[in-house]
Amino acid sequence: MSLIVDSVAPFTLRVVVDSDDFDLSTASAVSVDVKKPDGSMETWAASITASSTAQLTMEHTFLAGDLDAAGTYTIEPMVTLPAGTISMDSRGVFSVREKFA
């Protein structure tokens, strides 16, 4: 299983997951569990933008308050399949820096 994280335009997070363990084309919903720099946890809504048996792409459009602290954010994609909601058991990290003074 692999995880690729990048940004699309300045306000969207794209997460691509690969898996040989699950048929990702059967996914009905996705989300991103997030650990913020202060240790608090959130779940960000996401949408499926592409999927095949072995790969799924999801995107989250940032909302006010999502990136409210400078530091490291850890994300874990969640996928709802017919058998239930599963963690893709792969984490990504990205950093947010404070604005220039």
Stockholm file with secondary structure:
# STOCKHOLM 1.0

chainA/1-101         MSLIVDSVAPFTLRVVVDSDDFDLSTASAVSVDVKKPDGSMETWAASITASSTAQLTMEHTFLAGDLDAAGTYTIEPMVTLPAGTISMDSRGVFSVREKFA
#=GR chainA/1-101 SS CEEEEEEETTTEEEEEEECSSSCGGGCCEEEEEEECTTSCEEEEECEEEEECSSEEEEEEECCTTTTCSSEEEEEEEEEEETTEEEECSCCEEEEECCCCC
#=GC SS_cons         CEEEEEEETTTEEEEEEECSSSCGGGCCEEEEEEECTTSCEEEEECEEEEECSSEEEEEEECCTTTTCSSEEEEEEEEEEETTEEEECSCCEEEEECCCCC
//
